[in-house]
Amino acid sequence: MAEDFRKAEVFKRHGIDFCCGGNISLEQACEEKNANLDAVQAELGEIDNRQAPPEEDFNSWELDMLIDHIVGVHHVYVKKASSSIREFVNRVKMVHGMNKPNVTEISDRFDALAQELEMHMHKEEMILFPYIKQMVQAKKDGTSISPPFGTVQNPINMMLEEHDNAGNELEALQKLTEDYTPPKGACATHTVSYGQLKEFADDLMRHIHLENNILFPKAVELENTLK
């Protein structure tokens, strides 16, 4: 995934978590999801044979450029989309909550997730990301730098834990919405809210992947280099 994000389409198709549920072998992941290992490997191989657009080669980007992309694209999206989705899922909750308890839980869970992400992104933008950018500049200048938190691994560990929590909430929302499938006869607001939730989940998985699998490991490596 770190080398070619297009492989996300294969993992998503087979229900395999590629951002928060990593650090296990492909074989184990397929066993857990009852996916055919040979079929998954064949699909991944097909993508290897297709040339990736250079603009999507995030693994080759400088870390300061990657941070700007994460903030400018994914953080901005979360902040804008959260408000709209909250409005829709809360409206569905008010109208259908008495007859459909799951919509109440969907609304409450998303509201909590949005609040957590808001605080999470603030910590990244004010503490972790500026320090990573300072390390990038220090490497270019040939100077040293002292982190205010001992080592970059400390705030990264906190971000990873919060990413895991967000991943668990996404999984819960996926189950509550039956894979974002509106119930039969759902009104327009109900249908739109499910579409918004799916788009939000897809973006957040890509967002977390860029940090967990590319930015954070390279930040640790960069700090070790500077030491």
N, C-alpha and C positions, 0 to 999 in steps of 0.2 A: 504493500500500500504506500509506503514512504517513497518508493521509486516510481510508482505509476498509479495515480488516483483513479484512473479509469476502471481499475479492478474492483472498485467499490460496487459497481453495478452487478458483478458476479456474486459478491458476498451478500448484498442486499437481497438478490433474487433467491438465495438459499437461506435467508434468515440468520446469517452469521454476522455477529457484532465485530466491527473492525476498528472501533475507536476506543471504547472503554473496556471491552472484554477480550483484549489481546493477551500477549505473553503466553499463549499456548500454541501447540502445533496445529497445522491445518487438519491433520488426521483427527486430532482430538475434537476440534471445532465441528468437523463434519459428523463425528459420532454423536456429539451432544444434540445436533440439529437434525439427525437422521438424514443427512445429505450424502449423496454418492461421491466419494472422494475422487474417483477417476473422472467423473463428469465435471466436477468443480475444477480439477487440474486441467482438463481439456479446455474448458471455457477460459481459464486464466491464460493458457497457452495461446489461444486465438488472439487475445488482446496483445500479447507480446509480439505477435506478427504484424500488428497495426502500428504505424508510426504515431507517436504521441505529439500533439501540438506543443511547440517549444514553450508557449506561455503557461502550460500546465506542469512544467517540470519544476515543481516547488522545491524538490530536493537539492537543486543546484543554485537556488537563490541565496543571496546574502541574507543574514538573519535580520538586519534592520529593514530590508525590503520586504521580507516575509511578514514581519510585525506590522508594517504599514498596511499590507494587504489584509491581514487578519482583522485589524482594527477598522480599516476603511470599508471593508466588505462585510465581514461577518459580525463584528460588534455593532456596526451601524444597522445591519439587518435585524439583529435581535432586538435592539432598542425600538426600532420602528414597528416591527411585526408584533411584538409583545402586547402593545397597547391595543392594536386592532383585534388580535385573537382573544384577549381578555374580554373585550366588549362583546364579541360574538358568543363565546362559550358561556359567559354570564347571562346573556339574553336567553340562550337555550335553557340554561339552568332555571331561570325564573319562569319560563313558560312550561317546561316539561319536567322539572325536577320532582314534582309530586308523583308523577306516573313512571318516571324513568330515573331511578336513583343513580345510575351510572353517569348521567350527565352532570349531576351535582359533584360527584367525585372528580370527573374530568375537569370541571371548572376550578375546583379547589386545588387540585394538583397542579394545574397549569399556572394558577396564580402564585402558588408557592415557588414553583420552578422559575418563573419570571423574576420574582424578587431575589431569589438566590443568584441567578445569573447576573442581575444588575450589580449586586455587591461583588460578585466574582470578577466581572469585567473591570470594575473600578479598581480593584486591587491589582489586576494585571497592568492596567494602563498607568497607574500611579506609582507602582513599586517594581514589579518584575520586569516589564517591558523596557522602561527607561534604563535599568541596570544592564540588560542584555545589549541595548544600543550603546551604552558606555563601554562595554567590553569590545564591541565591534570597532569602535573608534580607537580604543586603546591599542588594539592589535595593529590597526593601520598606522598609528603614531609610534608604535614601538615602546609604549609606556606601560606601567603597571596600574592596577586598580584594586581597591579594597572594598569588598561588599559590606553593606551595613547590617547584613543578616547572617554573617558567618560564611556561608557558601550559597551559591545559587540553587543548590539542591534543596535547601530548606523551603523557600517559597514554592519551588516546583512541586515538592511533595504535597503541599497544601492544595495547589491547583489540581494535581492528579486526583486527590481524594474527592475534591468537589466535582471534577469531571465524572468520576465514578457515580457519584450521587445523581448527577444530571442524567447519566446513562440509564440508571435504574428508573428514574421518573419517566424517561422516554419509553422504556419497555413497558411500564405500567400503563401509560397512555395508549400505546399501541394495542395492548390487550383490551383495555376498556372500550376502545373504539372499534374492536374487531378488525384490526389492521386498517383503520381509517375508512371503514365502509359504512356509509350512512344507513340507518335502518330503513326498512321498506316504508314508503310514504312520508319520509322525512321532509320537513319544510325547507325552503331555500336557505334560511339562516343556519339550520342544523347541518345541511349539506356543505355549505361554504366553510363552516367552522372546522369540519373534518378535513377538508382540502387544505385549509390554512395550517392545521396541526401537522399534517404530513409534510408540507413544504418546510415548516419550521424544524421538524425532526431531521429531515434530509440535510438542511443547511447546518444544523448543530453538529451532526455526525461528521460532516466534512470539516467544520470549524475545529472540533476537538481532535480530529485526526491530525490536522496540520500542527497542532501544538504538542500533543502526546508523542507522535511518531517522528516529527521532524524538528520543530523548534526547540523543545526541551532537551532532547538528547544532544543536539548540537550546541546548545548553550552550556551544558555541563562540559562537553569536550573543549569548547572555547575557553572556559574558565581554567581548565586543567592546563591548557596550552599557555595561557598567560602566567600561570604560577611557575 
